[in-house]
Amino acid sequence: MKNKNIKILLVDDEPDILEIVRYNLSNEGYEVITGKNGVEAVKLGKKHKPHLIILDVMMPEMDGIEACELLRKNPDLSDTIITFFTARGEDYSQVAGFDAGADDYITKPIKPKVLISKVKALLRRLKDKNESSEIIKVGDIVIDREEYKIIKGKEEIVLPRKEFELLSLLASKPGKVFKREDILDSVWGNEVVVGGRTIDVHIRKLREKIGDDSFKTIKGVGYKFVV
C-alpha cells in the first residue's frame, strides 16, 4: 500500500504540534486529517476510517483516553492502529492508554525523522496483520478465505474455486500489479498446464460478478485490483 493511500488521523489541542506533525507526515505522502479534541477524534474517525490514529492524551472537551475507548467500540475501526502522544515520565498516561485500547505511544517531544520512523513501524503492523488475516476487506467487498465466501455490500456472491482464489490474490494487495506468471503459479500451481488465456477468461468472469472497475489490465504484464 503506497503512502498516498494511507489515512492518518492526527488529534492534538496544541496548534504548533498539530501543524509540525501534519507537515512532516504530509511530506511523506500520507493523507493527514487533523482534529483538536477528543470529540473531533471520534467524529473524524467514524467519517474517514483512518489506518492510523495519533491522539494526544490531555485535550479539552474529551481527553484522548475517553476518545480511544469510544473509537475502539466502532467495528469499522477494529483494524485501525491507535497510538498516543505522551510527555516523558507520564507512565500513568501510557498505562491508561493501553487499558483504553491503544496499540502504542509516542513520547513528546520527538524529532521529525524519529516520528516518521515510528509511524512506518506502526503501519507495518497493520500490513502484517492484514496479510496474515483470513478476512480481506477492500472497499465494499469482504473476502472470507476460510469459508470461501464473498460479500459485496450486503450481497453474498458465490464463486467457483479458481475465481475465488484469483480474486483473493489480487485483492490481498490492492494496487499491486501481479504478473501473469505469478498469477498462474499462485492460483493454478502445478495442477494443470494452462495458458495466459485462462487468466483472461477468469478475469472476465470476475468483472461480470464483482464489477468491471475493480480490475485493471496492465498490457503485457498482468492485472491489479483497484478500489
Secondary structure as UniProt FT lines:
FT   HELIX           3..5
FT   STRAND          7..11
FT   HELIX           15..27
FT   TURN            28..29
FT   STRAND          31..35
FT   HELIX           38..48
FT   STRAND          52..56
FT   HELIX           64..72
FT   HELIX           75..77
FT   TURN            78..79
FT   STRAND          81..87
FT   TURN            88..89
FT   HELIX           91..100
FT   STRAND          104..108
FT   HELIX           112..132
FT   STRAND          135..138
FT   TURN            139..140
FT   STRAND          141..144
FT   TURN            145..148
FT   STRAND          149..152
FT   TURN            153..154
FT   STRAND          155..157
FT   HELIX           161..171
FT   TURN            174..175
FT   STRAND          178..179
FT   HELIX           180..183
FT   HELIX           184..188
FT   TURN            189..190
FT   HELIX           196..210
FT   HELIX           212..214
FT   STRAND          215..218
FT   TURN            219..221
FT   STRAND          222..225
//
